[in-house]
Amino acid sequence: MPQISTAVPGPRSIALAERLRRVESPNVTYLAPDFPVFWDHAEGCLVTDVDGNRFLDVTSAFGVVGVGHNHPRVVAAVQEQAAKLLHGMGDVHPSEVKVQLCERIAGLVPIPHAQTILGQNGGDAVEAALKTAMLATGRPGVLAFENGYHGLTYGALDVTARPDFRGPFLPQLGGFTQHLPFGCSLASIGAHLQAHRPGAVLAEPIQGRGGIVVPPEGWLRGLRALCTETNTLLILDEIFTGWGRTGDWFACQFDGVIPDILCIGKAMGGGLPISACVASAELMSVWGVSTGEALHTSTFLGNPIACAASLAALEVLEEDNLPQRAALSGSVLAIGLHTLQTEFPLLITEVRGRGLMLGLEMVSPAIALPLVPAALRAGLILLPAGDGRVLEFVPPLVISEEQIAWCLTVLRHLLTEFA
Ligand SMILES: Cc1ncc(COP(=O)(O)O)c(C=O)c1O
């Protein structure tokens, strides 16, 4: 369980912040008197900082450690692979683990006869998806949704809808994307597809960074039907929702929807940076067969250590039934959050989400944002989402009932103070 033994941040964290301030570009890490703590080591849902304080992490460190921090099977796989081969030539002389991982992905995703393009982060997967759609349809337009987050590289930024991220770079953006409100009427989407004929529609099944927003019942199925009718490709960004987080392996399975292209990342590496754009072999054939120079690749594509970590993480997810566990633990956490809402109706406006992807919406960012450093001082690592009014609860899928109960107790104390 968490244990705090110094002021938070402690003296070592403060000293590291001062050093970092001098050498890192100033917009990268948010440094304030009450934030952040510098991490030293972690295990399961617990993170220990450089001052020896132990925290409960309900962020999975950006949704990455679904299997928990430093899962022993992932660590062992990394160590074993590191002793053999650190780096391969991803698209020239690949390693065996790359083959194994692509096979494993093909067996787990809902797309039949799936083929992958590996990347290192979510943005890479989105770039590959956009290029696949362009090659397949010849139609450059993309319909994406307000509040959506798909990464910050230029292609991904074009589809990402947050004005704060896009604003300074608008003159360099491709401008191929149009955005409609997430969850808007299917009739308006149908009209848009007819009028503008984009090659692809891109959506998160549940918006993550946008504030844990679940679309209306049947919306994703409707989107699928509209795409099929208009010969538009449906790209689902399951970088956050994938790998058991929402209680299904992939959130689209809850709605019985199969996308044309699936973007995956975050939790698939068990903590190492790896992602993939996945589509059927038929759709992937639009790339043509390499004659010696890949049209889309990168130096570290299919890095052997990341592939080995991913194989281990996917094994753990499967053998420990973590998607099912996320559904069960998610309902326990959701009940607790709903109870808090009834106790603090003037502070909390909504609890939403599915599985272990839950959001607590507060009346204003002025209430939600100060809770983040206050929770940190109490031993709870939290992140805000959306416009700052939402607190994200996306813990490792291995979180225990005792840890959930502890988290709810801390929140109750904090909310009582704030009230
Ligand atoms: C849904 C979704 N797509 C894409 C990304 C971008 O991933 P990355 O930061 O690894 O590039 C994120 C990151 O939070 C995300 O949540």
PDBQT file of the ligand as one rigid body, heavy atoms in Angstrom, charges set to zero:
ROOT
HETATM    1  C1  LIG A 501      -6.354   7.469 -28.159  1.00  0.00    +0.000 C 
HETATM    2  C2  LIG A 501      -4.931   7.879 -28.339  1.00  0.00    +0.000 A 
HETATM    3  N1  LIG A 501      -4.398   7.868 -29.564  1.00  0.00    +0.000 NA
HETATM    4  C3  LIG A 501      -3.120   8.223 -29.791  1.00  0.00    +0.000 A 
HETATM    5  C4  LIG A 501      -2.314   8.640 -28.756  1.00  0.00    +0.000 A 
HETATM    6  C5  LIG A 501      -0.906   9.061 -29.035  1.00  0.00    +0.000 C 
HETATM    7  O1  LIG A 501      -0.036   8.120 -28.539  1.00  0.00    +0.000 OA
HETATM    8  P1  LIG A 501       1.509   8.512 -28.311  1.00  0.00    +0.000 P 
HETATM    9  O2  LIG A 501       1.533   9.547 -27.252  1.00  0.00    +0.000 OA
HETATM   10  O3  LIG A 501       2.116   7.201 -27.867  1.00  0.00    +0.000 OA
HETATM   11  O4  LIG A 501       2.028   8.977 -29.621  1.00  0.00    +0.000 OA
HETATM   12  C6  LIG A 501      -2.827   8.675 -27.461  1.00  0.00    +0.000 A 
HETATM   13  C7  LIG A 501      -2.001   9.129 -26.324  1.00  0.00    +0.000 C 
HETATM   14  O5  LIG A 501      -2.452   9.437 -25.258  1.00  0.00    +0.000 OA
HETATM   15  C8  LIG A 501      -4.173   8.293 -27.239  1.00  0.00    +0.000 A 
HETATM   16  O6  LIG A 501      -4.721   8.316 -26.019  1.00  0.00    +0.000 OA
ENDROOT
TORSDOF 0
